């Protein structure tokens, strides 16, 4: 039987729309959902004789991402024209960067499903202007909306260091967290703020010889699910094609393919253009950009603790699970709120439970972030301390949290108003325990008998005490009293 083994090779191109107020080379507003072709001007429409002017903030945002990816930032970079004809590109060229990108030779560490991490090389990150958007939903003709034309677009290109759909998804997810933490992009994929284009091929070993399949690039993916599934599908497709036809890289050019999300298959679009097809040449209407050490340092000062670093710190410093730390660092606002509550003296694991199990649930229902719920870090810290001190139970803290959001009242006031303060008076609880034991001799006998019914009977007795105190008894104190009485 023929011995066939293969290795998956994936590199990823990521396009990130930067959240500047105006476009890359003109003053038109960047605004999602505006009426078609209402956010355009002679510059982004490519009218004769107009001149572009660089958006300084977009350039600084791009450099900031490059720094976060440990890239080398050259002090000199320039703009280039990339020529191609397409209906959504009114100038018939795109202002981009070719041989002198603003960031190069970096890396991004991703977490692996098996544990640990893996460094993925970053070849380059360069800035360019986005194209418009073709629409095909109006009937048997197409339309074009040029509002997006000229939006600042950061393209990040990785080394082909990923070996599975899961790793590609992990890198995309991590990059989304980074740009959001830095505040340079909303990274909302439903709005097209992040788009992914994986380049996939296989190294196949057959009967001792090594072959490489032609590279396929899947275009314009806008969800993590589609990204992972398209890579996994393309792996199967290329392996089947090789086994059937023997086609290898030397026999075919790189192709671009679209992704059919309903059928979950990739579809051939065209052979991929090479760099010379775009006729790159220096942009004559823009001067090069020269960074000064002072300017670069000013940009560098905006770097914050990055999400994976923060996640690892939560695990090491606060002994949180990797999953909980990942939930807290999914959004910068949640992580910052957590940090403030902990700084106020609350126990980190207790705070984590309050925020991940209650706070995020309420925030999702209201369509906002935790810091916009109307509760303060001081209030949540006070609630966490009340749970730690057994003043209120964990289940009661959920009710208190919910009413805090609705009323803005403090946790102590609400615990009194809602009658949720736990009874921990041993003398009072002992009298109630004695009463319950006297009323339920059968359950007492089951516990002291030590048989199969013992655990269930003990739970029943504890439940009877809680019922008589309307849930206000401290379960730990009651449990201790039951242990003493039933020994």
Secondary structure, DSSP 8 states (H G I E B T S, - for coil): ---EEEEEEEEEEEEEE---SB-SSS--B--TT--TT-S--TTTTT-TT------HHHHHHHHHHHHHTT-B--SEE--EEEE---TT-TTSEEEE-SSS-SEEEEEEEEE-TTSSEEEEEEEEEEEEE---EEE--SSSS-EEE-TTTT-EEEEEEE-S-B-SHHHHHHHHHHHHHHHHHHTS----GGGTSEEEEEEEEEEEEETTEEEE---EEE--B-SHHHHHHHHHHHHHHHHHHHHHH---GGGS--EEEEEETTTTEEEEEEE---GGGGT-EE-TTS--EE--HHHHHHHHTT----HHHHHHHHHHHH---HHHHHHHTSSHHHHHHHHHHHHTT--HHHHHHHIIIIIHHHHHHHTS-GGGSS--HHHHHHHHHHHHTTSS-HHHHHHHHHHHHHH---HHHHHHHTT---B--HHHHHHHHHHHHHH-HHHHHHHHHTSTTHHHHHHHHHHHHHHHTTT-B-HHHHHHHHHHHH-
